[in-house]
Amino acid sequence: MKSSQHERDNPQMELFKVELMRIVDASHEMVKLADIIDWENFEGTFGQMWQPKGRPSIDTRVMVSLHYLKYTYDLSDEEVVESWLQNPYWQYLSGMRYFQHPRVLDPSSMSRWRKRAGKAGLEQLLTETIRAGLKLKAVKPSQLKRVNLDTTVQEKHIRYPTDSRLYDRARQRLVKQAECEGILLRQNYKRVGHKVLIQQQRYAHARQFNRADKCQKTLRTLLGRVIRDIEHKAEELIEGSPLASLLETAKGIHTQQRSDKNKIYSVHALEVECISKGKVHKRYEFGVKASIATTSKGGWHVGAMSLPGNPYDGHTLSQCFKQIKTISPRIPEHLFTDQGYRGHGLSLEQTQIHVDKKRRGGTPQRLWSWMKRRAAIEPGIGHLKAQHRLNRNRLWGHQADMHNVILCAAAMNFHKLLKHIRLLWLYIFRAIFSILQHHKVLFSGSTR
């Protein structure tokens, strides 16, 4: 990840390439923000991952910029790389001096980079957005004194889990893996399983539940036959091998009951949990709990993390506050939470924790108004889900859950910075135009 001398610092000109400064508008918000962000901080953070051997590394600024753009505009790895080739402003943000026509990287490099960067590295992307906001004066230091904290569900990109689908999917994956390892099964039930699954769904849609339950029992029986056939023919299964792991998952799906704890809801994503947040329109959500921390004024994100295991909100307060201290340049003086954090048992020296309540009681009016402002975090979470890829996490694994929520918060701040620069220049132009109009009126009056 450590890059050599960048082409922008090279004084030698290219004869047959077009400089980006001749293409882009110097007053564009992307150009302004590219000059404000301190890219040297990323070089120091991610330089530890650089190895002198092997193929040449990809420039750190390019990788960081692509992840900002990916989550800001809700794009996949493939889409952001393709769009990067067509957009000179995105290339300028990435530190390019000349317009690039070939691909600078393969989209798969982005997923490997996220794994190597880890939680601490990606938190640097979120920290830098706050620092850039302070430089632009978009973030006021006083706004960092008060922080709102709340939890939500980061849903996984999976099908809605039903027993029938899980039985059939587990059987399909077992049969496919057994074929890859050269195990000849007595019967794979490919056509029979597909037919029974369609029948079960049709019976359930017609509210013929007795017949649907019978088809579901048949699918479970077929899965059990394939499991026993593999166990009989595979004499020694190496622990940790793909077939052994898949067989253990299939056994869990085959034996789990409705009232069991820690059930399996997806064959390929075992980290998925069933969480109920009391929503009327969506009773159950399948994913992982996530904690979001924003400033009470401005709505700037100063913390974001996943919470696997669906813990009680109050028990997560200590680790969330630790992350806030790492990201924010100022320790918050007030932390506002909802009633889900009651009984947290955490006492801090420099920070007061205020848990919301139904009635004001003896609470001072000024503090009560800040406590009621805690609800301002809710539309911020809505924007994260609607515009910045928090609604459907397409990354795999527990670590990917943490990476996704941090990058979503960083992209939200990045988007707010772009908007602030755009509105700032609009305000300046309007002010200049009003002054010119005023002088024009005075000049026309004096000539008369």
Buried (B, 14 or more C-beta within 10 A) or exposed (E): BBBEEEBBEEEEEEEEEEBBEEEBEEEBBBBBBBEBBEBEBBBEBBEEBEEEEEEEBBBBBBBBBBBBBBBBBBBEBEBBBBBBBEBBBBBBBBBBBBBBEEEBBEBEBBEEBBEEBEEEBBBBBBBBBBBBBBEBEBBBEEBBBBBBBBBBBBBBBBEEBBBBBBBBBBBBBBBEBBEEEEBEBEEBBEEEBEEBBEBBBEBBEEEEEEBBBBBBBBBBEBBBBBBEBBEEEBEEBEEEEEBBBBBEBBBBBBEBEEEEEEBBBBBEBBBBBBBEEEEEEEEEBBBBBBBBBBBBBBBBBBBBBBBEEBEBBBBBBEBBBEBBBBBBEBBBEBBBBBEBBEEBEEEBEEBEBBBBEEEEEEBEEEBBEBBEBBEBBEEBBEBBBEBBBBBEBEBBEEBBBBBBBBBBBBBBBBBBBBEBBBEBBEEEEEEEEEEEEEEEEEEEEEEE
